[in-house]
Structure formats: C-alpha cells, structure tokens
C-alpha cells in the first residue's frame, strides 16, 4: 500500500487513535515516498502447518521489500503479529519504539498484540541480515525465478514472478 494523496496508510487507521504520533511519523516519510506492507496476518486455522513461515518470510517480506524498491519507495511500514516480528526484522524492519508501548499495540483486538516496524532505507537495506539482503537484491535483479525456501516442514520450491511489465518494459530485472 503506497502513501499518497489524502488516503492514509492502514497503520495510521489501525493505531492512530491509540498513538496519534503515527500521523506525523508517516507524514515525515511521505515526502520521500513511503508505503506499507500489509497482509502479515494469518488465520490460526493454519497454525502449525508451516505455511505462515513461508508466506511471511519468503513471500510477503522478501517480495514486498523487493517490489517496494521497484515502486521507488524510500521507506516502508508494517504492523505485524508477534510471531512474524523476527521474520520482518531479518529483512531490515526495525521496531518503532517511539510508538505505543515500545512499538506494540493491542491490535487487531484487545487480547492480541501487534508491533509497528519500519524500514528507513528500502534501497540499501542496511539493517537487513546479510543473507536476506542478498536474497532480496537477487529477486530485484532476477524477478522470475524458482528458489528453495526453508519452512518449518523442510525445503519448498517457491516460484517467484515479480516482473511488473508496465513499470519498465526494457529491464531484465528491478535493480
């Protein structure tokens, strides 16, 4: 979800009533183009099947960060469940400790906790783990590929097709 015009980012709508400072934080990053990764929530019905790890780590986090660079976003926000915090930190997100209770909020319900995080340098990913950064740079360079990804149930072949034709018809990759 990209930030632009008068439409707020989902994170603003989700936590703004609990901590209004999110509005100023997003406004400061809107100047240089920001966005939000959404969809880092899974149903408890699929818990224990290993799908949430693959969906979050391999697909949403890596792919979202790779595509954010293509869209020329300079920063990226995310609001995620406790079990996905480490996964998004590995790709360069940092907890926004100035918000809520050290970055956490009762969300999406009062009996659940969500953590607000952001990447301040989508292009360089200086806070990402080296291997995750290399994976993302590889996806930017080769947007169509099959990779082996580690899930809780073992290795899986994941087919990535991140090519976005209307953005740049001439490029082989995104970098």
C-alpha positions as CSV (number, residue, x, y, z in Angstrom):
1,X,0.0,0.0,0.0
2,X,1.6,3.2,-1.1
3,X,1.1,6.5,0.6
4,X,-0.2,9.4,-1.5
5,X,-2.9,12.0,-1.7
6,X,-5.3,12.0,1.1
7,X,-5.5,8.3,1.7
8,X,-3.9,7.3,5.0
9,X,-1.7,4.2,5.3
10,X,-3.6,1.3,7.0
11,X,-1.2,1.5,10.0
12,X,-2.4,5.1,10.6
13,X,-6.0,3.9,10.7
14,X,-5.1,0.9,12.9
15,X,-3.2,2.6,15.6
16,X,-3.7,6.4,15.2
17,X,-6.5,6.6,17.8
18,X,-4.1,4.9,20.3
19,X,-1.0,6.9,19.4
20,X,-1.6,10.0,17.2
21,X,2.2,10.4,16.7
22,X,1.9,7.8,13.9
23,X,0.4,10.5,11.7
24,X,3.4,12.9,12.0
25,X,5.8,10.0,11.5
26,X,4.2,8.9,8.3
27,X,3.8,12.5,7.1
28,X,7.6,13.0,7.5
29,X,8.3,9.9,5.4
30,X,5.6,10.6,2.8
31,X,7.8,13.5,1.5
32,X,10.3,10.9,0.1
33,X,7.7,8.2,-0.8
34,X,6.6,5.6,1.7
35,X,4.3,2.7,1.9
36,X,3.1,-0.2,4.0
37,X,3.4,-3.9,3.7
38,X,0.0,-5.4,4.6
39,X,-1.2,-8.9,4.9
40,X,1.3,-10.2,7.5
41,X,-1.5,-11.9,9.4
42,X,-2.6,-15.5,9.1
43,X,-5.5,-17.4,10.4
44,X,-4.9,-19.5,13.5
45,X,-6.5,-22.3,11.5
46,X,-3.3,-22.8,9.5
47,X,-1.0,-22.6,12.6
48,X,1.4,-25.4,12.8
49,X,1.3,-26.3,9.2
50,X,4.4,-24.3,8.3
51,X,2.5,-22.1,5.8
52,X,2.7,-18.9,7.9
53,X,6.5,-19.0,7.9
54,X,6.7,-19.5,4.1
55,X,4.0,-16.9,3.4
56,X,5.6,-14.3,5.7
57,X,9.3,-14.9,5.4
58,X,9.7,-16.0,1.8
59,X,6.8,-14.4,0.1
60,X,5.4,-11.3,1.8
61,X,8.5,-9.9,3.5
62,X,11.1,-10.6,0.8
63,X,8.8,-9.9,-2.2
64,X,7.2,-6.9,-0.6
65,X,10.6,-5.3,0.1
66,X,11.9,-6.2,-3.4
67,X,8.8,-4.6,-5.0
68,X,8.9,-1.5,-2.8
69,X,12.2,-0.7,-4.3
70,X,10.8,-1.0,-7.8
71,X,8.0,1.3,-6.8
72,X,10.7,3.8,-5.7
73,X,9.5,3.8,-2.1
74,X,12.2,5.0,0.2
75,X,10.7,3.6,3.4
76,X,8.2,1.0,4.4
77,X,5.9,0.5,7.4
78,X,4.4,-2.8,8.7
79,X,2.2,-3.8,11.6
80,X,2.6,-7.5,12.4
81,X,1.9,-10.3,14.9
82,X,4.5,-11.3,17.5
83,X,5.4,-14.5,15.6
84,X,6.3,-12.5,12.5
85,X,8.4,-9.7,14.1
86,X,11.7,-11.6,13.8
87,X,11.0,-12.5,10.2
88,X,10.4,-8.9,9.2
89,X,13.4,-7.7,11.2
90,X,15.6,-10.1,9.2
91,X,14.7,-8.2,6.0
92,X,15.5,-4.8,7.6
93,X,12.5,-3.7,9.5
94,X,13.1,-2.1,12.9
95,X,10.6,-1.7,15.8
96,X,9.3,1.8,16.1
97,X,9.9,2.1,19.8
98,X,8.7,5.7,19.9
99,X,5.1,4.4,19.3
100,X,2.8,2.7,21.7
101,X,4.4,0.5,24.4
102,X,7.9,0.2,22.8
103,X,6.3,-0.3,19.4
104,X,3.4,-2.6,20.5
105,X,-0.3,-2.1,20.5
106,X,-3.4,-4.1,21.4
107,X,-4.4,-4.9,17.8
108,X,-6.4,-6.2,15.9
109,X,-8.3,-7.0,19.1
110,X,-7.7,-6.0,22.8
111,X,-6.5,-9.5,23.6
112,X,-3.9,-9.6,20.8
113,X,-0.6,-7.7,20.3
114,X,0.8,-6.1,17.1
115,X,4.2,-4.5,16.6
116,X,4.8,-1.4,14.4
117,X,8.1,-1.6,12.4
118,X,9.6,0.2,9.5
119,X,12.5,0.1,7.0
120,X,14.1,3.5,6.6
121,X,16.2,2.6,3.6
122,X,14.4,0.3,1.2
123,X,17.1,0.7,-1.5
124,X,20.1,-0.2,0.7
125,X,18.5,-2.4,3.4
126,X,21.4,-1.7,5.7
127,X,19.6,-3.2,8.7
128,X,18.7,-6.5,7.0
129,X,20.6,-9.7,7.7
130,X,23.2,-10.2,5.0
131,X,21.7,-13.4,3.6
132,X,18.2,-11.9,3.5
133,X,19.5,-8.7,1.9
134,X,21.3,-10.8,-0.8
135,X,18.1,-12.7,-1.4
136,X,16.1,-9.5,-1.9
137,X,18.8,-8.0,-4.2
138,X,18.7,-11.2,-6.2
139,X,14.9,-11.0,-6.5
140,X,15.3,-7.4,-7.7
141,X,17.8,-8.4,-10.3
142,X,16.1,-11.6,-11.4
143,X,12.3,-11.1,-10.8
144,X,11.4,-14.5,-12.3
145,X,13.0,-17.5,-10.6
146,X,12.4,-20.6,-8.6
147,X,14.2,-20.7,-5.2
148,X,14.3,-23.2,-2.4
149,X,12.9,-21.7,0.8
150,X,13.1,-23.2,4.3
151,X,9.8,-23.7,6.0
152,X,9.1,-25.4,9.3
153,X,8.3,-28.6,7.4
154,X,11.5,-28.6,5.3
155,X,12.6,-27.1,2.0
156,X,10.0,-25.9,-0.6
157,X,10.4,-24.8,-4.1
158,X,8.9,-21.3,-4.4
159,X,8.3,-19.8,-7.8
160,X,8.7,-16.0,-7.8
161,X,7.3,-13.9,-10.7
162,X,7.8,-10.3,-9.7
163,X,8.0,-8.9,-13.1
164,X,5.8,-5.8,-13.5
165,X,5.6,-5.1,-17.2
166,X,4.1,-1.6,-17.2
167,X,6.9,-0.3,-14.9
168,X,9.8,-0.9,-17.2
169,X,9.4,-2.9,-20.4
170,X,13.1,-2.7,-21.2
171,X,14.6,-4.0,-17.9
172,X,15.5,-7.6,-17.3
173,X,15.4,-7.0,-13.5
174,X,14.5,-4.4,-11.0
175,X,17.8,-3.2,-9.7
